């Protein structure tokens, strides 16, 4: 049995289509002369409490990901690249199944799930995710919404303008007790699974509480070409 019951789950399933680059998924694009995904993995490697760091990749990119890890990260036996699923949540379930096959899944196993294209998360954010997930079962990293949020159900006219003081923008990590997350996911109908946008929604749909973790404005998701320029500027300031 692993000593800490703690796993990092790095979600590297993105195709990079919004980058206008369908040849290479965005996690492999470089900032500061290193692939984005390597910067992200390094943040978890520095955190010694993790038993394993699982990188979930599309099947055709597994070997490339393994090659990059060998090239840029000094040998760390905790890192394993495994195949992701068709959706974000199926990918997380693949990681839980892997932990189960290894014989390390129990009610106290905690998984810290994080986007491979958010390389600027901080150790404070990781620490608080672990602490709150152990205490409450699940947590979500967020920042307060700075802009007014406008809802439009028909995508043409404003339907409502929610109170901004109650609105937050979701980031990652999202952290869970793995068994609870798996059991709740498996209890959903096919229709419920269809409308899921992220893992926290699984708990919300089932009436479970998800604690907030304060994120950072700098914890950006690199999605568009503009984000690469922002990321280079952030790296220059680190």
Phi, psi and omega per residue, in radians:
X1 nan 2.326 3.127
X2 -1.207 2.624 -2.902
X3 -1.275 -0.618 -3.015
X4 -1.876 -0.160 -3.070
X5 0.927 0.734 -3.038
X6 -2.318 2.186 -3.088
X7 -2.257 2.387 2.947
X8 -1.611 2.304 3.124
X9 -2.087 1.844 -3.105
X10 -1.727 2.062 -3.022
X11 -1.597 1.893 -3.046
X12 -2.104 0.838 -3.088
X13 -1.709 -0.015 -3.053
X14 -1.149 2.559 -3.121
X15 -1.683 -0.310 3.124
X16 1.393 0.308 -3.072
X17 -1.134 -0.545 -3.136
X18 -1.317 -0.189 3.009
X19 -1.425 -0.106 -3.033
X20 1.271 0.335 -3.070
X21 -2.276 1.637 -3.091
X22 -1.550 -0.122 -3.140
X23 -1.321 -0.704 -3.040
X24 -2.214 2.119 3.071
X25 -0.964 2.573 -2.981
X26 -1.094 -0.442 -3.133
X27 -1.155 -0.280 -3.129
X28 -1.676 -0.095 3.069
X29 -1.211 2.680 -2.999
X30 -1.771 2.469 2.877
X31 -2.300 2.431 -3.126
X32 0.987 0.642 3.078
X33 1.117 0.400 3.078
X34 -2.488 2.548 3.072
X35 -1.041 2.523 -3.132
X36 -0.917 -0.775 -3.071
X37 -1.067 -0.560 3.138
X38 -1.194 -0.749 3.072
X39 -0.986 -0.732 -3.105
X40 -1.163 -0.850 -3.130
X41 -1.038 -0.693 -3.110
X42 -1.017 -0.612 3.140
X43 -1.077 -0.626 -3.133
X44 -1.423 -0.569 3.099
X45 -1.069 -0.658 -3.123
X46 -1.212 -0.282 -3.122
X47 -1.623 1.793 -2.947
X48 -1.271 -0.214 -3.069
X49 -1.283 -0.356 -3.112
X50 -1.215 2.303 3.052
X51 -1.282 -0.769 3.112
X52 -2.517 2.678 3.076
X53 -2.064 1.893 -3.084
X54 -1.748 2.165 3.103
X55 -1.845 2.057 -3.069
X56 -1.723 2.059 -2.977
X57 -2.251 2.657 2.949
X58 -1.020 2.543 -3.029
X59 -0.901 -0.761 -3.045
X60 -1.249 -0.190 -3.128
X61 -1.919 0.080 -3.104
X62 -1.080 -0.866 -3.090
X63 -1.109 -0.722 3.127
X64 -1.061 -0.749 3.124
X65 -1.096 -0.777 3.112
X66 -1.069 -0.692 3.127
X67 -1.108 -0.723 3.130
X68 -1.135 -0.713 3.138
X69 -1.105 -0.742 3.101
X70 -1.087 -0.663 -3.077
X71 -1.247 -0.734 -2.948
X72 -1.806 -0.410 -3.048
X73 -2.012 2.189 3.107
X74 -1.042 2.577 -2.962
X75 -0.779 2.167 3.077
X76 -2.395 1.916 -3.030
X77 -1.193 -0.154 -3.129
X78 -1.368 -0.306 -3.039
X79 -1.524 2.234 3.078
X80 -2.353 2.329 3.080
X81 -1.763 2.145 3.136
X82 -2.289 2.914 -3.040
X83 -1.334 2.376 3.068
X84 -1.460 -3.073 3.131
X85 -1.893 -3.012 -3.097
X86 -1.290 -0.447 3.121
X87 -2.248 2.953 3.129
X88 -1.008 -0.798 -3.085
X89 -1.251 -0.607 3.056
X90 -1.132 -0.600 3.089
X91 -1.103 -0.772 3.104
X92 -1.104 -0.699 3.115
X93 -1.121 -0.630 3.060
X94 -1.035 -0.705 3.132
X95 -1.147 -0.729 3.132
X96 -1.128 -0.698 3.095
X97 -1.078 -0.681 3.105
X98 -1.071 -0.815 3.129
X99 -1.065 -0.702 3.130
X100 -1.117 -0.774 3.132
X101 -1.078 -0.555 3.126
X102 -1.326 -0.134 3.131
X103 1.406 0.379 -3.042
X104 -2.024 0.251 -3.104
X105 -1.694 2.146 3.001
X106 -2.559 -3.082 -3.021
X107 -1.102 -0.341 -3.110
X108 -1.732 -0.018 -3.137
X109 -1.157 2.203 -3.136
X110 -1.966 2.338 3.069
X111 -2.040 2.259 3.086
X112 -1.777 1.849 -3.091
X113 -1.685 2.345 -3.021
X114 -2.559 2.486 3.083
X115 -1.185 2.327 3.118
X116 -1.142 -0.339 -3.099
X117 -1.785 0.449 2.947
X118 -2.063 1.389 -3.023
X119 -1.435 -0.040 -3.019
X120 -1.869 0.331 3.085
X121 -1.137 2.702 -3.067
X122 -1.868 2.847 3.098
X123 -1.148 -0.551 3.070
X124 -1.062 -0.783 -3.136
X125 -1.072 -0.767 3.115
X126 -1.078 -0.843 -3.117
X127 -1.014 -0.787 -3.096
X128 -1.216 -0.617 3.063
X129 -1.042 -0.786 -3.134
X130 -1.112 -0.802 -3.077
X131 -1.101 -0.832 -3.087
X132 -1.243 -0.610 3.109
X133 -1.159 -0.686 3.099
X134 -1.139 -0.608 -3.098
X135 -1.430 -0.742 -2.992
X136 -1.943 -0.212 3.130
X137 1.738 -0.484 -3.136
X138 -2.839 2.603 3.051
X139 -2.669 2.786 -3.071
X140 -2.352 2.300 3.123
X141 -1.442 2.233 -3.070
X142 -2.487 2.812 2.930
X143 -2.224 2.584 3.119
X144 -1.039 2.461 3.088
X145 -1.188 2.219 3.134
X146 -1.637 -0.493 3.087
X147 -1.669 2.722 3.004
X148 -1.129 2.358 3.109
X149 -1.643 2.228 -3.136
X150 -2.002 2.260 3.095
X151 -1.779 2.391 3.033
X152 -2.426 1.914 -3.083
X153 -1.269 -0.517 -3.125
X154 -1.775 0.031 3.116
X155 1.136 0.327 3.082
X156 -2.207 -0.698 -3.080
X157 -2.196 2.647 3.131
X158 -1.178 2.213 3.084
X159 -1.606 -0.778 3.112
X160 -2.799 2.817 3.058
X161 -2.178 1.716 -3.100
X162 -1.151 2.759 3.087
X163 -1.122 2.024 -3.040
X164 -1.102 -0.498 -3.088
X165 -1.156 -0.305 3.102
X166 -1.775 0.096 -3.066
X167 -1.816 2.461 3.079
X168 -2.334 2.694 3.025
X169 -1.739 2.238 -3.114
X170 -1.336 2.441 3.002
X171 -2.154 -2.856 2.868
X172 -2.297 2.793 0.233
X173 -1.238 2.695 2.826
X174 -2.051 2.278 -2.950
X175 -2.222 2.442 -2.975
X176 -2.509 2.718 2.798
X177 -1.343 2.096 -2.884
X178 -1.110 -0.723 -3.094
X179 -1.131 -0.770 3.119
X180 -1.044 -0.793 -3.126
X181 -1.070 -0.809 -3.136
X182 -1.059 -0.825 -3.086
X183 -1.115 -0.695 3.110
X184 -1.169 -0.724 3.132
X185 -1.071 -0.772 -3.105
X186 -1.206 -0.312 3.121
X187 -1.481 -0.154 -3.123
X188 -1.333 2.634 3.013
X189 -1.372 2.887 3.085
X190 -1.025 -0.650 3.140
X191 -1.161 -0.709 3.114
X192 -1.134 -0.698 3.129
X193 -1.106 -0.566 -3.121
X194 -1.077 -0.610 -3.038
X195 -1.619 0.057 3.140
X196 -1.242 2.301 3.025
X197 -1.841 -0.494 3.062
X198 -2.674 3.047 -2.991
X199 -1.229 -0.585 -3.127
X200 -1.066 -0.526 -3.112
X201 -1.121 -0.467 3.088
X202 -0.998 -0.824 -3.121
X203 -1.211 -0.732 -3.117
X204 -1.059 -0.744 -3.136
X205 -1.100 -0.467 -3.103
X206 -1.755 0.198 3.042
X207 1.344 0.303 3.128
X208 -1.611 2.669 -3.128
X209 -1.491 2.497 3.063
X210 -2.198 2.033 -3.090
X211 -1.334 2.581 3.087
X212 -1.525 2.452 2.957
X213 -2.055 2.291 -3.137
X214 -1.252 2.109 3.113
X215 -1.490 -2.741 3.110
X216 -2.392 2.497 3.067
X217 -1.016 -0.546 -3.115
X218 -1.330 -0.173 -3.113
X219 -1.395 1.042 -2.997
X220 -1.404 2.682 3.012
X221 -1.708 2.155 -3.095
X222 -1.473 1.845 -3.013
X223 -2.127 -0.716 -3.056
X224 -2.007 2.807 3.125
X225 -0.909 -0.666 3.110
X226 -1.001 -0.623 -3.105
X227 -1.122 -0.527 3.116
X228 -1.115 -0.678 3.124
X229 -1.182 -0.706 3.082
X230 -1.083 -0.746 -3.114
X231 -1.107 -0.728 3.109
X232 -1.081 -0.690 3.111
X233 -1.153 -0.712 3.110
X234 -1.123 -0.716 3.117
X235 -1.086 -0.651 3.119
X236 -1.110 -0.465 -3.125
X237 -1.580 -0.155 -3.085
X238 -1.284 nan nan
